[in-house]
Amino acid sequence: MWRNIGAAVLGYVAMFAIVFVLLSLTWVAMGPDGAFRPGVWEVSGGWIVSTIVIGLLAAMGGGWLAARVGTGGQAVLLLIVIILVMSVLSAFPEGEAVAGPRPGTVSMTDAMTQARPPTWLMWLNPVLGIVGVLLGARWGRRAPPATSAGV
């Protein structure tokens, strides 16, 4: 049981790390003018596509890791539960939308706290997470040990 819990947590931490690194690189590549619509805090279509792809890849990595470390598929199910809980919690906005136009210079920290993705994306993320985890787990499953019947 503890191994599966640890595997699920490890899978989630791996997902977080993958998302953080890849979105940071995407931010560096796109900058504020590519990540946001002109003059506002609403994210651009390019940023939305990037987050969908990165989220799916991260979920696949987390599912793969959970399946490799865990036993019998329970770690993958626990990882899916963690994704659902965290997704629902993050879908509720933490504060009010920033009033006024977006300044020309935006730090990555400001972007992370002020960005306003569309609501539908917040509800699509857990679906993509579950699909990605299941795909990654499928690739990460260990083959059963070989038996030597009749030897």
Long-range contacts (C-beta under 8 A, 24 or more apart in sequence): 1-74, 3-69, 3-70, 3-71, 3-75, 4-70, 4-71, 4-72, 4-74, 4-75, 4-78, 5-75, 5-78, 6-69, 7-65, 7-66, 7-67, 7-68, 7-69, 7-70, 7-75, 7-78, 7-79, 8-66, 8-70, 8-75, 8-76, 8-78, 8-79, 8-81, 8-82, 9-82, 10-65, 10-66, 10-69, 11-62, 11-63, 11-65, 11-66, 11-69, 11-75, 11-76, 11-79, 11-133, 12-62, 12-79, 12-82, 12-83, 12-86, 14-58, 14-61, 14-62, 14-65, 15-58, 15-59, 15-61, 15-62, 15-83, 15-129, 16-58, 18-54, 18-57, 18-58, 18-61, 18-62, 19-54, 19-55, 19-58, 22-54, 22-57, 22-58, 23-50, 23-51, 23-54, 24-108, 26-50, 26-54, 27-108, 27-111, 32-102, 32-104, 32-105, 32-106, 32-111, 35-111, 35-115, 36-102, 36-106, 36-111, 36-115, 39-101, 39-102, 40-101, 40-102, 40-116, 41-97, 41-98, 41-102, 41-114, 41-115, 41-116, 42-116, 42-118, 43-115, 43-116, 43-117, 43-118, 48-117, 48-118, 48-121, 51-117, 51-121, 52-121, 52-124, 52-128, 55-125, 55-128, 55-129, 55-132, 56-128, 56-131, 56-132, 57-132, 58-132, 59-83, 59-128, 59-129, 59-130, 59-131, 59-132, 59-133, 59-135, 59-136, 60-132, 60-133, 60-135, 60-136, 60-139, 61-136, 62-132, 62-133, 62-136, 63-132, 63-133, 63-134, 63-135, 63-136, 63-137, 63-138, 63-140, 64-136, 64-137, 64-139, 64-140, 65-136, 65-140, 66-133, 66-136, 66-137, 66-140, 67-136, 67-137, 67-138, 67-139, 67-140, 67-141, 67-142, 68-140, 68-141, 68-142, 73-137, 76-133, 76-134, 76-137, 79-133, 80-129, 80-130, 80-133, 80-134, 83-126, 83-129, 83-130, 83-133, 84-126, 84-130, 87-122, 87-125, 87-126, 87-129, 88-126, 90-122, 91-122, 91-123
